[in-house]
Amino acid sequence: MRLRFCSIQTFGWLICLSALLPAVVPASEPVPASTPQVLTSEALQKSLTQLDRRRFRSYNQGILVETLDGEKILAEHNSEEVFNPASVMKLATSFFALSRLGPERRFHTAVYGESALHGKTKALPGDLYVVSDGDPSLRTSDALSLGRSLVRRGLRRVDGDLVIVGPFSLYSDKYPVRNPEDNLRRSFSRVGIRLNGKVKTASVQDVDLSSKVLFMRRESDRLRDILWLQNAHSINEIADQVGDLLGGPQTLEQFLIENAKIAPDEIHVDRPSGLQFNRMTPRAAVKMLRALDTWLEAHRMKMQDIMPLAGIDEGTLYGRFRDPVLYGNVLGKTGTNPAKDGGVSALAGMAFTRDHGPVLYAIFNSHGSITAYRRWQDRFLKELIEENGGAGDSVLFRGGLSPINISSFWAPSEYWSSLGEEPYKQLSSRKSKSSQRKYSKSRRSSSRRIGN
């Protein structure tokens, strides 16, 4: 009886104590955020009216501009409708890659011979191996550079096969590279290396490199620099290669759902580059930008480390937002797809206002003129910034611009260095002049590559 009384008494004390303690929310049920304050935007209404006068339907436009903390909405239109984000998807791919691989990650490519070169014939008796861990920044010009480096050190013929080990890709400034393995073989042939065997692929587990002779190696730039290049120039091949290395479109989509708290019906990833039929709401884009900014801040990085500054950095935004009033105040990623959804033009990123500090924006336009939409986006953002106190402290005053180090070279191994270099000669002077002219043109065009 006494034991029963003590149990009842203890239970009563627990009830009283629980009444004094704050309610505990289960971890699986996050506390809902407060409803953001919606501000009236005359700039938005004026801009939508201008589109309507040009017969660009309002239901084909999606817009959301929020403060960085998400407490205020500066402009909103169809923010929960799905649109084609085009290459804005590359920002999501960048977020995915940074979180999985780290900003300082570098990729490695190495070239091995089955054996040493035959001294007199300058031939490799066995196979030539190109071993890659998936460097997305390799270009066709890098393949030519590799071929020239091998020729300078005496290689003229490969009697075996060209074996590509691991994930390997190439991209070109001028045309799509549909088969990087064959493109590598053509690059070797172009500089005078004859391949008597076939082009084969193999996994790293299937090849024992311990008995091979290391010829050349290449270390890529940091991932953060590669992603900046990808976003500034909108290089589809880099984004698709990065996305595929990390598991493909479905894995990227699930990453966004879990890490940016995007609802499944707000996002669909068809290609990590933004090509084809991707879907995203403006609200999902802003959520993704906010999650990305939070991750960057936690890792001592800023948006400008992976995104171009309009009017200053070379790339798709170089000729936009060059008004002195906006100088250094708009970071963004463009998206363009003239073949889908009646013509798609998108823009998302961060802008700086005097009244609200940094704001996140997503603008998705479809079914219209891409040129007209771009002009409209520039005018709308300018008027919105002016409506909110004008331009705030720009990126140039907020930590400045980090240097972007983009380089490309092949380093010879100790064995290869010991052979010295031979004068490089093409098979014919006519072929030499033609190839050098094309190569130089490709290198020049890469500095101002126009992507989407």
JOWO-V384833 format. One record per residue. N is the residue number from 1. RES is the residue in three letters. D_CENTER is the distance of its C-alpha to the mean C-alpha in Angstrom with 1 decimal. Layout:
N,RES,D_CENTER
N,RES,D_CENTER
This chain:
1,MET,72.4
2,ARG,71.3
3,LEU,68.0
4,ARG,67.3
5,PHE,68.0
6,CYS,65.6
7,SER,62.8
8,ILE,63.4
9,GLN,63.5
10,THR,60.3
11,PHE,58.5
12,GLY,59.8
13,TRP,58.4
14,LEU,55.0
15,ILE,55.1
16,CYS,56.0
17,LEU,53.4
18,SER,50.6
19,ALA,51.7
20,LEU,51.1
21,LEU,47.6
22,PRO,44.5
23,ALA,43.0
24,VAL,40.3
25,VAL,37.3
26,PRO,36.1
27,ALA,32.7
28,SER,31.7
29,GLU,32.5
30,PRO,30.5
31,VAL,32.4
32,PRO,31.4
33,ALA,29.9
34,SER,32.2
35,THR,32.0
36,PRO,30.2
37,GLN,32.4
38,VAL,31.8
39,LEU,32.6
40,THR,34.0
41,SER,32.0
42,GLU,34.1
43,ALA,31.1
44,LEU,29.5
45,GLN,32.8
46,LYS,33.5
47,SER,30.2
48,LEU,30.6
49,THR,34.1
50,GLN,32.9
51,LEU,30.7
52,ASP,33.7
53,ARG,35.9
54,ARG,33.7
55,ARG,33.8
56,PHE,30.2
57,ARG,30.9
58,SER,29.9
59,TYR,29.0
60,ASN,26.1
61,GLN,24.5
62,GLY,22.7
63,ILE,22.4
64,LEU,22.1
65,VAL,22.3
66,GLU,23.2
67,THR,24.1
68,LEU,21.8
69,ASP,24.5
70,GLY,24.6
71,GLU,28.4
72,LYS,28.5
73,ILE,27.3
74,LEU,27.5
75,ALA,26.9
76,GLU,26.5
77,HIS,27.0
78,ASN,26.3
79,SER,23.8
80,GLU,24.6
81,GLU,24.3
82,VAL,21.5
83,PHE,19.7
84,ASN,17.1
85,PRO,13.9
86,ALA,12.5
87,SER,9.1
88,VAL,9.2
89,MET,8.3
90,LYS,4.5
91,LEU,5.8
92,ALA,7.7
93,THR,5.6
94,SER,4.4
95,PHE,8.2
96,PHE,9.2
97,ALA,8.2
98,LEU,9.6
99,SER,12.6
100,ARG,13.4
101,LEU,13.0
102,GLY,13.4
103,PRO,12.0
104,GLU,14.7
105,ARG,14.1
106,ARG,14.9
107,PHE,15.3
108,HIS,18.7
109,THR,20.3
110,ALA,24.1
111,VAL,26.9
112,TYR,30.2
113,GLY,33.5
114,GLU,36.0
115,SER,38.5
116,ALA,39.3
117,LEU,39.9
118,HIS,43.4
119,GLY,45.0
120,LYS,46.8
121,THR,44.8
122,LYS,41.3
123,ALA,40.3
124,LEU,38.3
125,PRO,40.7
126,GLY,38.2
127,ASP,34.5
128,LEU,31.5
129,TYR,28.6
130,VAL,24.9
131,VAL,23.4
132,SER,19.7
133,ASP,17.8
134,GLY,14.7
135,ASP,13.2
136,PRO,10.2
137,SER,10.9
138,LEU,14.5
139,ARG,15.8
140,THR,19.1
141,SER,20.4
142,ASP,19.9
143,ALA,22.0
144,LEU,24.6
145,SER,24.6
146,LEU,25.2
147,GLY,28.0
148,ARG,29.6
149,SER,29.6
150,LEU,31.3
151,VAL,33.8
152,ARG,34.7
153,ARG,35.7
154,GLY,37.9
155,LEU,36.2
156,ARG,37.6
157,ARG,37.8
158,VAL,36.3
159,ASP,39.0
160,GLY,37.0
161,ASP,33.7
162,LEU,30.1
163,VAL,28.5
164,ILE,24.8
165,VAL,24.4
166,GLY,21.4
167,PRO,18.0
168,PHE,17.5
169,SER,15.3
170,LEU,15.5
171,TYR,14.0
172,SER,16.2
173,ASP,16.1
174,LYS,18.9
175,TYR,19.0
176,PRO,17.4
177,VAL,18.1
178,ARG,19.6
179,ASN,21.3
180,PRO,19.9
181,GLU,23.1
182,ASP,25.4
183,ASN,23.4
184,LEU,23.9
185,ARG,27.5
186,ARG,27.9
187,SER,26.4
188,PHE,29.0
189,SER,31.7
190,ARG,30.9
191,VAL,31.7
192,GLY,34.8
193,ILE,34.1
194,ARG,36.0
195,LEU,34.8
196,ASN,37.8
197,GLY,36.1
198,LYS,33.4
199,VAL,29.7
200,LYS,29.1
201,THR,26.4
202,ALA,27.1
203,SER,25.8
204,VAL,26.0
205,GLN,28.9
206,ASP,30.9
207,VAL,31.1
208,ASP,33.2
209,LEU,31.9
210,SER,34.6
211,SER,37.0
212,LYS,34.7
213,VAL,34.7
214,LEU,31.5
215,PHE,31.0
216,MET,27.6
217,ARG,24.5
218,ARG,21.1
219,GLU,18.9
220,SER,15.3
221,ASP,14.0
222,ARG,12.8
223,LEU,9.5
224,ARG,9.1
225,ASP,9.9
226,ILE,7.7
227,LEU,4.5
228,TRP,6.9
229,LEU,7.8
230,GLN,4.8
231,ASN,5.2
232,ALA,8.8
233,HIS,9.7
234,SER,7.7
235,ILE,7.8
236,ASN,8.4
237,GLU,9.6
238,ILE,6.9
239,ALA,5.0
240,ASP,8.7
241,GLN,9.9
242,VAL,7.8
243,GLY,9.0
244,ASP,12.3
245,LEU,12.9
246,LEU,12.8
247,GLY,15.1
248,GLY,13.8
249,PRO,13.6
250,GLN,16.7
251,THR,15.6
252,LEU,12.5
253,GLU,14.9
254,GLN,17.4
255,PHE,15.2
256,LEU,14.7
257,ILE,18.4
258,GLU,19.5
259,ASN,17.3
260,ALA,16.9
261,LYS,20.3
262,ILE,19.4
263,ALA,22.3
264,PRO,21.9
265,ASP,23.3
266,GLU,20.6
267,ILE,17.6
268,HIS,17.2
269,VAL,14.2
270,ASP,15.2
271,ARG,12.0
272,PRO,8.5
273,SER,7.5
274,GLY,10.2
275,LEU,12.9
276,GLN,16.3
277,PHE,17.8
278,ASN,15.4
279,ARG,17.2
280,MET,16.8
281,THR,19.3
282,PRO,18.9
283,ARG,20.3
284,ALA,17.6
285,ALA,14.9
286,VAL,16.9
287,LYS,17.4
288,MET,13.8
289,LEU,13.4
290,ARG,16.6
291,ALA,15.7
292,LEU,12.5
293,ASP,14.8
294,THR,17.5
295,TRP,15.5
296,LEU,14.5
297,GLU,18.1
298,ALA,19.4
299,HIS,17.7
300,ARG,18.8
301,MET,15.6
302,LYS,15.0
303,MET,12.6
304,GLN,13.1
305,ASP,11.7
306,ILE,8.0
307,MET,9.0
308,PRO,11.5
309,LEU,15.2
310,ALA,16.9
311,GLY,19.7
312,ILE,19.1
313,ASP,15.8
314,GLU,15.5
315,GLY,13.4
316,THR,13.6
317,LEU,15.2
318,TYR,17.5
319,GLY,20.5
320,ARG,20.3
321,PHE,21.8
322,ARG,23.9
323,ASP,26.9
324,PRO,28.5
325,VAL,28.8
326,LEU,25.0
327,TYR,24.2
328,GLY,21.4
329,ASN,21.3
330,VAL,18.3
331,LEU,14.6
332,GLY,12.5
333,LYS,9.9
334,THR,11.8
335,GLY,12.3
336,THR,15.0
337,ASN,16.8
338,PRO,20.4
339,ALA,21.4
340,LYS,20.9
341,ASP,22.7
342,GLY,24.9
343,GLY,22.1
344,VAL,19.1
345,SER,17.8
346,ALA,15.6
347,LEU,14.7
348,ALA,13.6
349,GLY,13.5
350,MET,16.4
351,ALA,19.7
352,PHE,22.7
353,THR,26.2
354,ARG,29.5
355,ASP,30.9
356,HIS,28.1
357,GLY,25.7
358,PRO,22.0
359,VAL,21.3
360,LEU,18.4
361,TYR,18.3
362,ALA,17.1
363,ILE,18.7
364,PHE,18.7
365,ASN,21.2
366,SER,22.4
367,HIS,25.5
368,GLY,26.0
369,SER,25.5
370,ILE,22.0
371,THR,23.6
372,ALA,25.9
373,TYR,23.2
374,ARG,21.2
375,ARG,24.5
376,TRP,25.2
377,GLN,22.0
378,ASP,22.8
379,ARG,26.4
380,PHE,25.9
381,LEU,23.6
382,LYS,26.1
383,GLU,29.0
384,LEU,27.5
385,ILE,26.9
386,GLU,30.5
387,GLU,31.8
388,ASN,30.5
389,GLY,32.2
390,GLY,30.2
391,ALA,27.4
392,GLY,27.2
393,ASP,26.3
394,SER,23.2
395,VAL,20.4
396,LEU,22.7
397,PHE,25.2
398,ARG,23.0
399,GLY,22.2
400,GLY,21.2
401,LEU,18.1
402,SER,17.1
403,PRO,17.4
404,ILE,14.4
405,ASN,15.9
406,ILE,14.7
407,SER,17.6
408,SER,18.6
409,PHE,22.0
410,TRP,24.0
411,ALA,26.5
412,PRO,29.8
413,SER,31.5
414,GLU,35.0
415,TYR,36.5
416,TRP,34.8
417,SER,35.5
418,SER,39.2
419,LEU,39.5
420,GLY,38.8
421,GLU,37.5
422,GLU,39.2
423,PRO,39.1
424,TYR,36.5
425,LYS,38.2
426,GLN,37.1
427,LEU,39.5
428,SER,40.6
429,SER,40.3
430,ARG,39.4
431,LYS,36.4
432,SER,35.4
433,LYS,35.4
434,SER,33.5
435,SER,30.7
436,GLN,30.4
437,ARG,30.3
438,LYS,27.5
439,TYR,25.5
440,SER,26.1
441,LYS,25.0
442,SER,21.7
443,ARG,21.1
444,ARG,22.1
445,SER,20.0
446,SER,16.8
447,SER,17.1
448,ARG,17.0
449,ARG,15.0
450,ILE,15.0
451,GLY,12.3
452,ASN,12.2
